[in-house]
């Protein structure tokens, strides 16, 4: 199930209030994390658009600009929790984007780096390490 917190005119996913996301996250020992930004090469011009948390059959997509300032502070605390393991594909992107917003993540498992270590020295096809190909 995909739940969305944001502008309801942008999609057809089920919308939920922020407090339901917080309650769900509190029950999770770990989760997958992904961010989306505007597509620009210049890091200072990148703007955070969405943050997605997931685990098995549940995904939460949070529209950053929709969140209230106090919700962003709660989200910062959740993301900076060193006790929660965060699974990220190509964590460098998420790390640099979130750092721009004063959020420093820790306890990260980078699935891209894990895959590159496993295949070190083995010739792979172009695009082999994309999340789509790995899945």
C-alpha positions as CSV (number, residue, x, y, z in Angstrom):
1,X,0.0,0.0,0.0
2,X,1.2,3.5,-0.8
3,X,0.2,6.4,1.4
4,X,0.8,10.0,0.5
5,X,1.1,13.1,2.5
6,X,0.9,16.2,0.3
7,X,-1.2,17.9,-2.3
8,X,-4.0,15.5,-3.0
9,X,-4.5,16.9,-6.6
10,X,-1.1,15.5,-7.6
11,X,-1.8,11.8,-7.4
12,X,-4.3,9.0,-6.8
13,X,-2.7,7.4,-3.8
14,X,-4.5,7.2,-0.5
15,X,-3.8,10.3,1.6
16,X,-3.1,10.0,5.3
17,X,-2.3,12.5,8.0
18,X,1.2,13.1,9.2
19,X,0.6,11.6,12.7
20,X,-0.3,8.2,11.1
21,X,3.1,8.2,9.4
22,X,4.8,9.0,12.7
23,X,2.9,6.2,14.4
24,X,3.9,3.7,11.6
25,X,7.5,4.7,11.7
26,X,7.8,4.3,15.4
27,X,6.9,0.7,15.0
28,X,9.6,0.0,12.4
29,X,13.1,-1.2,13.4
30,X,14.4,-0.2,10.0
31,X,13.2,1.2,6.7
32,X,14.1,1.9,3.1
33,X,14.6,5.6,2.2
34,X,14.5,7.4,-1.1
35,X,14.3,11.1,-2.0
36,X,13.4,12.9,-5.1
37,X,14.5,16.4,-6.2
38,X,14.2,18.7,-9.2
39,X,16.5,17.4,-11.9
40,X,19.6,19.6,-12.0
41,X,23.3,18.8,-11.9
42,X,24.2,21.8,-9.7
43,X,23.8,20.7,-6.0
44,X,23.0,24.2,-4.7
45,X,20.1,24.4,-7.0
46,X,18.6,21.0,-6.0
47,X,15.3,21.2,-4.1
48,X,13.9,18.4,-2.1
49,X,10.5,17.3,-3.5
50,X,9.6,14.1,-1.8
51,X,10.9,11.7,0.9
52,X,9.8,8.1,0.7
53,X,10.0,5.6,3.5
54,X,9.1,1.9,3.0
55,X,9.0,-1.5,4.4
56,X,7.7,-4.6,2.7
57,X,4.2,-3.7,1.4
58,X,3.9,-0.3,2.9
59,X,5.3,2.9,1.4
60,X,4.9,6.5,2.6
61,X,5.6,9.4,0.2
62,X,5.9,12.8,1.9
63,X,5.8,15.9,-0.2
64,X,8.4,18.2,1.4
65,X,6.9,21.6,0.5
66,X,3.5,20.5,1.8
67,X,4.8,19.7,5.4
68,X,4.4,22.2,8.1
69,X,7.6,23.5,9.8
70,X,6.9,21.4,13.0
71,X,6.4,18.3,10.9
72,X,9.7,18.9,9.1
73,X,11.4,19.1,12.6
74,X,9.8,15.7,13.5
75,X,10.9,14.3,10.2
76,X,14.5,15.6,10.8
77,X,14.5,13.8,14.2
78,X,13.3,10.6,12.5
79,X,15.9,10.7,9.8
80,X,18.7,11.5,12.2
81,X,17.8,8.6,14.6
82,X,21.1,6.6,14.7
83,X,19.2,3.6,16.1
84,X,17.2,3.1,12.9
85,X,18.9,1.4,10.0
86,X,18.2,3.1,6.7
87,X,18.5,1.1,3.4
88,X,19.3,3.4,0.5
89,X,20.3,2.8,-3.1
90,X,23.1,5.3,-3.9
91,X,23.1,7.0,-0.4
92,X,25.5,9.7,-1.5
93,X,22.6,11.4,-3.4
94,X,20.3,11.3,-0.3
95,X,23.0,12.3,2.1
96,X,24.1,15.4,0.1
97,X,20.5,16.5,-0.6
98,X,19.3,16.1,3.0
99,X,22.5,17.7,4.3
100,X,21.5,20.8,2.4
101,X,18.4,20.9,4.6
102,X,20.4,20.5,7.8
103,X,19.5,16.8,8.1
104,X,22.5,14.4,8.6
105,X,21.6,10.7,8.3
106,X,23.6,7.9,9.9
107,X,23.4,4.1,10.2
108,X,23.0,3.7,6.4
109,X,23.2,0.5,4.3
110,X,24.0,1.6,0.7
111,X,22.7,-1.2,-1.6
112,X,24.6,0.3,-4.5
113,X,27.9,0.1,-2.7
114,X,27.2,-3.4,-1.5
115,X,26.5,-4.6,-5.1
116,X,29.6,-2.9,-6.4
117,X,31.7,-4.7,-3.7
118,X,30.1,-8.0,-4.6
119,X,30.9,-7.5,-8.3
120,X,34.3,-5.9,-8.0
121,X,36.5,-7.0,-10.9
122,X,33.6,-8.6,-12.8
123,X,32.6,-7.0,-16.1
124,X,29.0,-5.9,-15.9
125,X,26.6,-4.4,-18.5
126,X,26.0,-0.7,-18.6
127,X,23.2,0.1,-16.2
128,X,23.8,-3.0,-14.1
129,X,23.9,-1.1,-10.8
130,X,20.6,0.8,-11.3
131,X,18.0,0.0,-8.7
132,X,15.7,-1.3,-11.5
133,X,18.3,-3.8,-12.7
134,X,19.2,-4.9,-9.2
135,X,15.6,-5.6,-8.3
